[in-house]
């Protein structure tokens, strides 16, 4: 089941923009449902979606270059309010009779834009001069007939234009990035003041819609969900439980590769907050036995994945047998699929296939379950908001991304019980200190890695030691596609290092990974 909302969307047309998903998120932050669509969408397809507005994204091409992304210009005749950004601004200008050219001058990064007149409905009330984020070589040299010039820069004579009559506006800069000081306000002005769209897309409305849809899909059937302890599966299960109650049963597999306290958080905190029925499978010995002697990272992932599927299938078979005995079979499987998973897998109406995601297209072809995917239209920040609205514990809702193979891929070398104990203790200390310093909101995640096959000389307690190094990998990111290492204050790093080397046996050195992605990945293995 695609959890398509009943809200009419604002379509974000993707011209290959680096920030297309970010634009869609910014629209939603303004309380309006958005949907990513490709630049090849036709006027008939747009009309079928009944959008309340259209936003044209930026892109790396020149509008007059061979092979530039095309666009069905008859879309401009549908009477739908349109907002063009960067390349989309130039597409709009050219299609409506304006002029776009290359003067040889370019603007990249922070730029001063100056309002022309009062800035119109789009920019009115904002400072006359403001910082905006530019990334372009071509410029709009003349606005289309009937459009007012709203802003300019030293290089760009038409940096923004608009027509109140046609409800069409555009800017050369990127309002979706935080470097544009008043970018979000401009977007809100378009959505609310120009297009007249109500800000009614919020956690409460999503919950109400999805509860209704889940009930219509499931009826009196029974539902199973694999609960990992992560935010996606936790919120998906809570939402389904809100809809169908005891018709849902969750399976939690403890593979022994969890971080400190995670099993307790799921078994006690999560169950207490939701009332969901939970079946825990203790498979720690099974996984450790399967991983014995394995050091290759890819082999580790495959072993962990294989054992997890076997464990889940066994639990599933037992629950199915129980359900059949009760005369009510389990026919539905909950998946915590998110909107970026769908878009990146080419499963939505957005951009091309970037990667195959385990939740999208990675399931067996002979699977007999019908999928329930209540988060399929949502971004991660929206999922967290829904979790809070449903009353889930903050320790689960705000949890940083954690890989499915768990600590198994944060031990460089063979996975053993002793090494897991060491890494668990070091990881817990790092998380405690980052939280105490108030840095959780700044850090996308902070993998803590044990270099199990490396030993270094140290001095502890007036004696020579030969212990393992621990690597801290704090990163900041919007969506994990790219990332930069987080500049954690030195005093916080010092506390983490001192506590780990004093309190965790076998560790005598703490190092910091200062590699961005690319070239490095977030995880080491």
Secondary structure, 3 states (H helix, E strand, C coil): CECCCCCCCEEEEECCCCCHHHHHHHHHHCCCCEEEEECCCCHHHHHHHCCCEEEECCCCCCCCCCCCCCCCHHHHHCCCCEEEECHHHHHHHHHCCCEEECCCCCEEEEEEEEECCCCHHHHCCCCCEEEEEEEECCEEEECCCCCEEEEECCCCCCCEEEECCCCEEEECCCCCCCCCCCHHHHHHHHHHHHCCCCCCCCHHHHHHHHHHHHHHHHCCCEEEEECCCCHHHHHHHHHHHHHHHHHEEEEEEECCCCCCCHHHHHHHHHHHHHCCEEEEEECHHHHHHHHCCCCCHHHHHHHHHHHHHHHHHHHHHHHHHHHHHCCCCEEEEECCCCHHHHHHCCCCCCCCCCCCECCECCCCCCCCCEEEECCCCCCHHHHHHHHHHCCCCHHHHCCCCCCCCHHHHCECCCCCHHHHHHHHHHHHHHHHHHHHCCCCCCCCEEEEEECCCCCEEEEECCEEEEEEEEEEEEEECCCCCCEEECCCCHHHHHHHHHHHHHHCCCEEEEEECCCCECCCCCCCC
